[in-house]
Amino acid sequence: MKTINNTFIPSNKALLSCLMIGIVAPITAQADSVDDVINDFSAKVSVYSDSGGIRIEDRSVQYQRHYKDKKNKADWKLEAHDYDIKGETGSDIYHGPDIVGTITKEFNNYVTGELSVGVIYLENQRTSDYTRRNKYNAKATIKPNKKVTITAEHGEGFLFKEAIIEDDNNKLVSGQTSKVTGSWRAAERVILEGGSQYRRLSDGNKSRLHRGAALYGISTGTPWLWAGVEAQTLSYEDSKSNYWSPKDYEAYSVLITGNHKITEKLNIDGNANINRTKENNADWATGGAVTIGANYALTENTSVRADASYLESTRDGVKWDGNKVGASFIVSTF
């Protein structure tokens, strides 16, 4: 099996950065009384599928602990994921857990560091091959003032959260990713964003991704509504037959994003874009994406969230579409 698709699309959330590698594993904290910490627990499930036959089912739980100590600000959280991954032909099904741990340290008002380590076990149920992969991700966030945020990070791990890629030996491909992103609140109603990403894949391929966006605040209160434009380029060093890896890909989008508080307990949010894309020497194509979500507060400390997204684009001259639905349950400050 070699026809596994990459799920890169023009971003439909301009306030988020470029494609990311997942964070990762277990950290032990010293004991503290309940009064000294804030605790958050969440459980969620999501299902992603696309017209190429890819299906990713993700069931996960996360526990986060936040220290109130202002002199020693630090967070740590544990995550556990259980995945079912189905390939394009339906013959390859991967299943296994992903254990993640992250610690965050706020050094001062300007610099925050984050380190994640973890491990993932995936079994190919067709071949019974069992793969273990250590993961890590290190990130530094710099805020020189209230208007500017700069983030640099580097990590390594499987890419199946954003793409299912197999190499020529039918092994899942991992990636080593370095990226820099930044945002600038140029004015009350103007936000500028940009970022670059460099990735080395375990099959020897390399890719570069660049992104820039400008947003204007139509409404900065309630409802919160922003609109803007975005440009992205993606290039791979080698075009592979077993996954989408264009030599030259560019996308230009018009987008809108916002949220609105319907009642004291219910909040809705959404974003959408329409884009024009060009791959290698092919003609220009039109695509788009829509995401909607809702958050409902059950009590002061518990809430539920549901969201859904649909996206479409053209790859190798063929129409492609995908969708994702998910739900989560959150308990905080318990």
LUMTIRO-595388 format. One record per residue (C-alpha): residue number from 0; residue in one letter; x, y, z negated. Coordinates in pm, 1 decimal, always signed. Example, Ala and Ser with C-alpha at 12.3 -4.5 7.8 and 13.67 -1.06 7.14 Angstrom:
pos	code	c1	c2	c3
0	A	+1230.0	-450.0	-780.0 .
1	S	+1367.0	-106.0	-714.0 .
END
This chain:
pos	code	c1	c2	c3
0	M	+0.0	+0.0	+0.0 .
1	K	+154.4	+331.1	+106.1 .
2	T	-130.2	+566.7	+187.7 .
3	I	-158.2	+747.5	-143.9 .
4	N	-271.0	+1110.6	-138.1 .
5	N	-126.8	+1413.7	-310.1 .
6	T	-395.5	+1627.7	-471.7 .
7	F	-235.6	+1970.3	-423.7 .
8	I	-492.5	+2235.1	-332.8 .
9	P	-491.6	+2613.5	-327.1 .
10	S	-549.8	+2716.5	-687.3 .
11	N	-908.8	+2789.5	-780.3 .
12	K	-808.7	+2943.6	-1114.5 .
13	A	-599.0	+3248.7	-1046.3 .
14	L	-542.6	+3317.1	-1414.5 .
15	L	-357.2	+2987.5	-1441.1 .
16	S	-13.5	+2923.4	-1298.2 .
17	C	+120.1	+2683.6	-1033.7 .
18	L	+85.8	+2305.1	-1045.2 .
19	M	+196.7	+2163.3	-1377.8 .
20	I	+345.3	+1843.2	-1508.0 .
21	G	+166.0	+1700.3	-1813.4 .
22	I	+296.8	+1771.0	-2163.8 .
23	V	+414.5	+1491.7	-2381.3 .
24	A	+480.0	+1256.1	-2783.2 .
25	P	+495.5	+1191.0	-3151.7 .
26	I	+624.4	+1448.8	-3400.7 .
27	T	+603.6	+1401.8	-3779.8 .
28	A	+530.7	+1707.4	-3995.5 .
29	Q	+595.7	+1757.5	-4364.6 .
30	A	+297.3	+1723.9	-4596.6 .
31	D	+95.9	+2036.2	-4675.8 .
32	S	-228.0	+2102.7	-4854.1 .
33	V	-540.6	+2152.7	-4644.8 .
34	D	-541.9	+2519.7	-4741.9 .
35	D	-209.2	+2573.1	-4565.0 .
36	V	-310.7	+2445.7	-4221.3 .
37	I	-577.9	+2474.2	-3957.3 .
38	N	-674.7	+2143.3	-3795.6 .
39	D	-836.0	+2083.8	-3458.3 .
40	F	-953.4	+1754.6	-3312.0 .
41	S	-1088.4	+1699.3	-2963.2 .
42	A	-1201.9	+1401.1	-2759.7 .
43	K	-1273.1	+1418.2	-2389.3 .
44	V	-1343.1	+1211.4	-2082.3 .
45	S	-1313.9	+1306.5	-1715.9 .
46	V	-1342.6	+1140.7	-1376.1 .
47	Y	-1168.6	+1263.1	-1060.7 .
48	S	-1231.5	+1120.7	-714.9 .
49	D	-1170.1	+1227.3	-356.4 .
50	S	-1249.1	+1128.9	-0.1 .
51	G	-916.0	+944.3	+26.4 .
52	G	-1035.5	+681.0	-220.9 .
53	I	-838.1	+810.8	-518.5 .
54	R	-1010.9	+779.6	-854.6 .
55	I	-863.7	+882.1	-1190.3 .
56	E	-1053.7	+814.5	-1511.8 .
57	D	-908.8	+983.7	-1819.2 .
58	R	-1021.3	+919.9	-2176.5 .
59	S	-823.2	+1106.6	-2438.7 .
60	V	-810.4	+1235.3	-2795.3 .
61	Q	-600.6	+1519.4	-2933.5 .
62	Y	-518.4	+1634.5	-3284.2 .
63	Q	-360.8	+1974.9	-3342.3 .
64	R	-221.2	+2114.3	-3666.7 .
65	H	-146.9	+2484.5	-3704.1 .
66	Y	+46.5	+2634.8	-3993.2 .
67	K	-84.8	+2959.1	-4140.3 .
68	D	+259.1	+3054.2	-4272.7 .
69	K	+334.0	+3376.6	-4083.9 .
70	K	+706.9	+3355.3	-4161.6 .
71	N	+740.2	+3006.5	-4018.8 .
72	K	+481.2	+2985.8	-3741.4 .
73	A	+469.9	+2639.7	-3591.3 .
74	D	+214.7	+2409.4	-3430.8 .
75	W	+224.9	+2041.5	-3363.6 .
76	K	-25.1	+1820.4	-3188.3 .
77	L	-64.2	+1457.2	-3092.8 .
78	E	-243.3	+1334.0	-2783.6 .
79	A	-345.0	+987.2	-2668.8 .
80	H	-470.0	+921.4	-2315.5 .
81	D	-603.1	+603.1	-2160.2 .
82	Y	-604.2	+600.3	-1780.6 .
83	D	-761.8	+397.4	-1501.4 .
84	I	-608.9	+494.9	-1166.2 .
85	K	-735.6	+354.2	-837.8 .
86	G	-544.3	+393.9	-513.2 .
87	E	-672.4	+471.6	-165.1 .
88	T	-720.1	+114.0	-42.5 .
89	G	-878.6	+4.3	-368.9 .
90	S	-620.6	-273.5	-402.7 .
91	D	-391.3	-92.4	-644.8 .
92	I	-540.7	-13.3	-985.8 .
93	Y	-316.4	+124.4	-1258.4 .
94	H	-417.9	+116.4	-1621.4 .
95	G	-244.1	+215.4	-1941.4 .
96	P	-198.6	+456.4	-2232.3 .
97	D	-15.8	+788.2	-2240.4 .
98	I	+109.2	+900.1	-2585.0 .
99	V	+198.3	+1266.7	-2619.9 .
100	G	+338.1	+1485.5	-2895.8 .
101	T	+410.1	+1858.7	-2885.9 .
102	I	+561.5	+2107.5	-3126.8 .
103	T	+539.1	+2483.9	-3078.1 .
104	K	+745.7	+2743.6	-3260.6 .
105	E	+679.0	+3117.5	-3257.6 .
106	F	+1022.0	+3266.2	-3322.6 .
107	N	+900.1	+3625.7	-3330.7 .
108	N	+640.2	+3847.5	-3166.8 .
109	Y	+819.3	+3816.4	-2832.7 .
110	V	+942.5	+3457.5	-2794.4 .
111	T	+762.0	+3124.2	-2834.0 .
112	G	+913.2	+2783.0	-2763.4 .
113	E	+743.8	+2449.7	-2698.8 .
114	L	+889.3	+2099.0	-2678.3 .
115	S	+695.3	+1788.4	-2577.9 .
116	V	+816.4	+1429.2	-2568.6 .
117	G	+628.6	+1109.3	-2499.9 .
118	V	+593.6	+781.1	-2322.3 .
119	I	+349.4	+628.7	-2075.1 .
120	Y	+283.9	+262.8	-1996.6 .
121	L	+110.7	+176.8	-1668.0 .
122	E	+31.1	-169.7	-1534.3 .
123	N	-42.5	-235.9	-1168.3 .
124	Q	-326.8	-485.3	-1199.2 .
125	R	-272.1	-616.6	-845.2 .
126	T	+97.0	-703.8	-887.4 .
127	S	+106.6	-723.8	-1269.9 .
128	D	+409.2	-492.4	-1261.5 .
129	Y	+445.0	-301.6	-1588.2 .
130	T	+608.6	+40.1	-1584.7 .
131	R	+729.8	+240.3	-1883.5 .
132	R	+833.7	+602.8	-1837.8 .
133	N	+965.6	+844.2	-2098.4 .
134	K	+843.0	+1200.9	-2058.2 .
135	Y	+948.7	+1541.6	-2176.5 .
136	N	+871.0	+1906.6	-2118.7 .
137	A	+1036.3	+2218.2	-2261.0 .
138	K	+882.4	+2563.8	-2227.9 .
139	A	+973.0	+2914.7	-2336.8 .
140	T	+727.4	+3206.0	-2327.4 .
141	I	+850.1	+3563.3	-2345.2 .
142	K	+620.9	+3860.9	-2408.2 .
143	P	+833.0	+4177.1	-2397.7 .
144	N	+515.5	+4383.2	-2443.4 .
145	K	+137.8	+4341.6	-2447.9 .
146	K	+113.0	+4367.1	-2070.6 .
147	V	+380.3	+4121.7	-1953.4 .
148	T	+413.3	+3745.3	-2004.3 .
149	I	+694.3	+3532.9	-1856.5 .
150	T	+712.7	+3154.2	-1889.0 .
151	A	+994.5	+2917.5	-1792.4 .
152	E	+969.6	+2541.2	-1824.8 .
153	H	+1135.4	+2217.5	-1725.5 .
154	G	+1007.0	+1861.7	-1755.0 .
155	E	+998.4	+1511.2	-1615.5 .
156	G	+731.6	+1243.1	-1589.3 .
157	F	+486.1	+1065.2	-1362.0 .
158	L	+282.4	+1292.4	-1136.4 .
159	F	-44.1	+1099.1	-1138.0 .
160	K	-231.8	+1372.6	-1328.6 .
161	E	-209.8	+1586.7	-1016.3 .
162	A	-118.5	+1329.1	-751.0 .
163	I	-96.0	+954.4	-700.8 .
164	I	+225.0	+888.1	-510.3 .
165	E	+391.6	+553.1	-441.4 .
166	D	+739.1	+514.4	-294.1 .
167	D	+840.6	+271.5	-19.3 .
168	N	+857.7	-8.0	-277.6 .
169	N	+502.6	+55.7	-404.2 .
170	K	+633.0	+207.4	-728.1 .
171	L	+473.6	+517.3	-877.8 .
172	V	+685.4	+824.6	-815.1 .
173	S	+796.2	+1049.1	-1101.4 .
174	G	+912.3	+1407.1	-1074.2 .
175	Q	+1153.8	+1646.8	-1239.5 .
176	T	+999.1	+1993.0	-1231.9 .
177	S	+1136.1	+2339.7	-1304.0 .
178	K	+920.3	+2648.9	-1276.7 .
179	V	+890.8	+3013.6	-1369.8 .
180	T	+561.9	+3204.6	-1387.3 .
181	G	+469.7	+3556.2	-1489.0 .
182	S	+175.2	+3791.8	-1528.2 .
183	W	+153.8	+4168.7	-1561.3 .
184	R	-150.1	+4364.2	-1680.0 .
185	A	-64.8	+4658.2	-1457.9 .
186	A	-378.4	+4847.7	-1563.0 .
187	E	-693.4	+4780.9	-1761.5 .
188	R	-858.9	+4636.5	-1450.7 .
189	V	-553.3	+4505.5	-1263.2 .
190	I	-359.8	+4181.5	-1320.7 .
191	L	-67.7	+4067.0	-1105.8 .
192	E	+59.8	+3707.9	-1119.7 .
193	G	+338.7	+3512.3	-956.7 .
194	G	+540.4	+3195.1	-988.6 .
195	S	+782.6	+2952.4	-827.7 .
196	Q	+828.8	+2579.4	-876.0 .
197	Y	+1103.5	+2339.4	-770.7 .
198	R	+1054.4	+1963.0	-793.0 .
199	R	+1282.9	+1661.2	-740.1 .
200	L	+1095.7	+1334.6	-686.4 .
201	S	+1228.6	+991.2	-781.3 .
202	D	+1210.6	+880.6	-416.2 .
203	G	+1465.6	+1148.5	-322.9 .
204	N	+1222.1	+1402.9	-183.1 .
205	K	+1216.4	+1767.1	-297.8 .
206	S	+948.3	+2034.8	-286.5 .
207	R	+914.8	+2408.9	-341.8 .
208	L	+597.8	+2594.6	-434.1 .
209	H	+552.7	+2973.5	-451.2 .
210	R	+241.0	+3162.5	-557.7 .
211	G	+128.9	+3521.7	-597.3 .
212	A	-207.0	+3673.0	-692.8 .
213	A	-366.2	+4009.1	-762.6 .
214	L	-695.8	+4044.9	-954.0 .
215	Y	-928.4	+4334.1	-1018.7 .
216	G	-1161.0	+4350.3	-1318.3 .
217	I	-1510.9	+4416.1	-1189.8 .
218	S	-1633.6	+4381.0	-1547.0 .
219	T	-1392.6	+4349.9	-1839.5 .
220	G	-1663.0	+4317.5	-2104.2 .
221	T	-1965.4	+4085.8	-2108.2 .
222	P	-2008.4	+3941.8	-1854.9 .
223	W	-1635.5	+3910.0	-1784.8 .
224	L	-1585.6	+3913.2	-1406.3 .
225	W	-1267.1	+3939.2	-1197.9 .
226	A	-1202.6	+3909.0	-823.7 .
227	G	-884.5	+3904.0	-620.7 .
228	V	-658.6	+3754.6	-356.6 .
229	E	-399.6	+3480.0	-374.2 .
230	A	-120.2	+3344.1	-152.4 .
231	Q	+63.7	+3012.7	-182.3 .
232	T	+330.9	+2828.2	+11.8 .
233	L	+437.5	+2464.7	-27.1 .
234	S	+723.8	+2287.3	+149.6 .
235	Y	+878.2	+1940.8	+120.7 .
236	E	+1228.9	+1856.9	+229.1 .
237	D	+1108.9	+1534.7	+395.3 .
238	S	+767.3	+1449.7	+537.5 .
239	K	+676.3	+1104.6	+403.9 .
240	S	+423.2	+869.8	+558.8 .
241	N	+299.8	+738.5	+224.5 .
242	Y	+186.4	+1072.1	+75.5 .
243	W	+93.3	+1422.1	+183.8 .
244	S	+421.0	+1614.3	+205.6 .
245	P	+403.9	+1899.7	+458.2 .
246	K	+721.4	+2066.7	+577.7 .
247	D	+543.6	+2401.5	+588.0 .
248	Y	+207.6	+2474.1	+422.3 .
249	E	+54.9	+2812.9	+343.9 .
250	A	-278.0	+2917.1	+194.2 .
251	Y	-445.8	+3255.5	+149.5 .
252	S	-751.9	+3286.4	-72.4 .
253	V	-1021.2	+3527.3	-181.6 .
254	L	-1134.1	+3433.1	-529.1 .
255	I	-1364.9	+3526.8	-814.2 .
256	T	-1361.7	+3412.3	-1177.1 .
257	G	-1566.3	+3500.0	-1482.8 .
258	N	-1762.1	+3397.0	-1789.5 .
259	H	-2073.6	+3510.0	-1969.8 .
260	K	-2213.9	+3459.7	-2318.4 .
261	I	-2576.6	+3356.7	-2270.8 .
262	T	-2660.4	+3322.8	-2639.8 .
263	E	-2466.2	+3318.7	-2964.9 .
264	K	-2405.3	+2947.5	-2909.6 .
265	L	-2389.6	+2909.8	-2531.0 .
266	N	-2116.1	+3040.4	-2302.3 .
267	I	-2079.9	+2967.2	-1930.4 .
268	D	-1780.4	+3017.9	-1703.1 .
269	G	-1693.5	+2960.0	-1341.5 .
270	N	-1463.0	+3042.5	-1055.4 .
271	A	-1462.5	+2998.4	-679.5 .
272	N	-1244.2	+3067.3	-380.5 .
273	I	-1253.8	+3058.1	-3.2 .
274	N	-919.9	+3000.9	+164.6 .
275	R	-749.5	+2981.8	+500.1 .
276	T	-469.5	+2728.7	+531.2 .
277	K	-206.7	+2639.9	+788.0 .
278	E	+4.3	+2323.4	+787.5 .
279	N	+319.0	+2295.0	+997.6 .
280	N	+222.5	+2386.4	+1355.1 .
281	A	-147.3	+2298.8	+1326.8 .
282	D	-432.6	+2547.5	+1367.7 .
283	W	-566.2	+2749.9	+1078.0 .
284	A	-833.2	+2572.1	+869.9 .
285	T	-1090.7	+2685.9	+615.0 .
286	G	-1134.3	+2541.2	+267.5 .
287	G	-1268.4	+2631.4	-72.7 .
288	A	-1325.0	+2532.3	-433.1 .
289	V	-1590.6	+2585.5	-700.6 .
290	T	-1572.4	+2513.8	-1074.5 .
291	I	-1845.3	+2565.1	-1334.5 .
292	G	-1843.7	+2495.7	-1706.6 .
293	A	-2045.7	+2547.6	-2020.5 .
294	N	-1954.7	+2552.6	-2387.4 .
295	Y	-2216.0	+2505.2	-2660.9 .
296	A	-2150.0	+2555.8	-3033.3 .
297	L	-2321.9	+2284.4	-3236.0 .
298	T	-2208.1	+2432.2	-3566.6 .
299	E	-1957.2	+2692.1	-3677.9 .
300	N	-1675.1	+2438.1	-3642.6 .
301	T	-1796.9	+2196.6	-3374.0 .
302	S	-1873.6	+2242.8	-3005.9 .
303	V	-1924.7	+2047.7	-2684.8 .
304	R	-1815.8	+2137.6	-2332.4 .
305	A	-1908.2	+2010.8	-1986.8 .
306	D	-1752.9	+2111.8	-1655.5 .
307	A	-1753.4	+2012.6	-1290.2 .
308	S	-1553.7	+2111.1	-982.4 .
309	Y	-1563.4	+2053.9	-608.5 .
310	L	-1292.1	+2138.5	-356.6 .
311	E	-1216.6	+2083.2	+8.9 .
312	S	-925.0	+2140.7	+243.9 .
313	T	-758.6	+2006.1	+557.1 .
314	R	-451.8	+1781.7	+545.3 .
315	D	-268.2	+1643.2	+844.0 .
316	G	-554.4	+1780.6	+1054.0 .
317	V	-815.1	+1576.9	+864.5 .
318	K	-1087.1	+1713.0	+636.1 .
319	W	-1038.3	+1623.1	+270.9 .
320	D	-1252.4	+1685.4	-37.0 .
321	G	-1246.3	+1600.5	-404.6 .
322	N	-1452.8	+1646.0	-718.6 .
323	K	-1413.6	+1617.9	-1092.9 .
324	V	-1655.3	+1604.9	-1385.3 .
325	G	-1572.6	+1604.8	-1753.3 .
326	A	-1700.9	+1648.2	-2106.4 .
327	S	-1534.4	+1713.9	-2439.3 .
328	F	-1615.4	+1735.2	-2809.8 .
329	I	-1417.0	+1970.7	-3036.2 .
330	V	-1396.2	+1991.1	-3414.2 .
331	S	-1193.8	+2278.8	-3563.4 .
332	T	-1084.0	+2400.3	-3906.4 .
333	F	-1190.1	+2082.8	-4086.2 .
END
